[in-house]
Amino acid sequence: MKERAARLAALAGLLIFIALASTAAAATTAVNIQGFAFVPPSVTINVGDTVNWTNKDAAAHSVVASGVGQTPVLTQNQSGGLAFNAAGTFSYVCGIHGAAMMGTVIVRAAATPVPTPVPTPVPTARPTVAPTVAPTVEPAPTPSPAPTATPSPAPTTAAPSATPTPTVAVIVPTQQPPAPAAANDGVASPLLIAGAGIVVIGLVAFALTRIRR
C-alpha cells in the first residue's frame, strides 16, 4: 500500500509539473485597438497562447472571436485577452462596431516534442572463456618383445662307436693232397696232425685275446 501511494503521489506531482510548465510556456501576444482598427490586424500564435487586446481609443471597444469567446467592453487603456486552445484560423470583430473592425488569429498546432532517445543499454560483453586444452597424452611405449633365447643345440654326443669285433680269420687248413707216402707212414702222420693242432690253438688264442681288448 505504501509503495502504491508513493507511486500515485509521484504521478500527481508529475501532472502538476506538466500543467505548470505548460502554463508558463504559454505566450501572450499583444494587439492594440487604435484608430478603430486592430494593430496588427493578423497575428500567429501557438495552441495554448493568449492574445491580449489593449484599447488605445477614447471610444469603447470589445473583441468577439467565433468559437473562442469575447472580452468585456474595454474603455480607453483597458485590456482584455482570450486564450486559443485549438489550432486553426480564427476571425474576430469588434463587439460594438461589428465588421467595420476585423482581425485574424492564426493558431498553430503545438510542435510535437522530439522524444528523448532512450539510450540503448550496451550489452555486457561476456568474458571470453579460454578453451580448455586437453592435455596431450603421450602414447604408452609398446613393450618390445623380449628376445626369445634360441636354444643352443645341445652338443650331440657322438655315440661311442662300437668296438669293431675283430674278425678272427680262421684258417681252415686246406686239405692238401696227401703227401706221398713216405717210406715210414707210421711216423709222419702223427707229427703233421700235432703241428696242425698247435697252429689252430694258436689262432684261437689270438682271436680270444683280440675280442677281450
Salt bridges, closest charged atoms under 4 A:
GLU3 OE2 - ARG7 NH2 2.94
ASP57 OD2 - HIS61 NE2 3.10
